[in-house]
Every structure is written in C-alpha cells, then in structure tokens.
Amino acid sequence: MVIPAGLPSTQQLILAEKLANGRMTMKEILTVRFSQLEGTGPGLS
C-alpha cells in the first residue's frame, strides 16, 4: 500500500508492505504535498 503521511506541509509518500511472516515494513519514498479537494463535481461531496 502506498499512502501519504504527515502534516499537510511536510508529507512523505510511504510504501507499507506486509511480509509473509506477518511483519510490516515501511519505507519513505519521497516528499509530497497533497491538497484538499474542492468543488462539487461528480463523485465529490
């Protein structure tokens, strides 16, 4: 799973993987900045 994590101004894109033995690993991939969606188009509320 790839997820953005952190505060709005300092987010990291993180790769989270579950290994065969049940353990989780997380690796920071790169710095990102996601913005909040705006509008009321199809699929948005």
Secondary structure, 3 states (H helix, E strand, C coil): CEEEEEECCEEEEEEEEECCCCCEEEEEEEEECCCCCCCCCCCCC
